[in-house]
Amino acid sequence: MRFDIFGKALRVLMPALCAALLLPACAAKETEEAPAGMGVTVNLRDVHRCSRISPEITVVQAPNGTDYFDVRLLEYTGDSQELFLGGGTWNNDGSGIIPEGGLTRHYRGPCPPSGQARDFAFVVAAMHKGSMQPLAVRLHRFTQE
């Protein structure tokens, strides 16, 4: 019974906990100097626009102990909200490459309304299987019309 209550509480609190963990990373801008350590580049092409095919993502200098990467695509709306556009996880094979089409968790590429520019970000977290705390989090922000 106690475990049932704990499980329900965890499901309710998990989104807020995840947001709190990723919030410092979300404050960074692409124009700011990147912090030392892990870096992320995204090979975003026209084929990825409004598509279920995710772009190739390259992660460099992932922290030691990184078992997998958790990747999310967010859209920043005009009313200061973030929309989750999907993502996925990818096991770290040491190459640092998440291949094109590798993100499958309800992923939908950036798709702003015609003639309107929108801000987006790929949030990449280096994760260890033994912990829910990210080893490192990096943001790749971009604007698309």
Beta strands, then each sheet from edge to edge (+ up, - down):
strand 1: 39-43
strand 2: 56-60
strand 3: 68-76
strand 4: 82-91
strand 5: 97-98
strand 6: 118-127
strand 7: 136-144
sheet 1: 1+ 2- 5+
sheet 2: 4+ 3- 6+ 7-
end
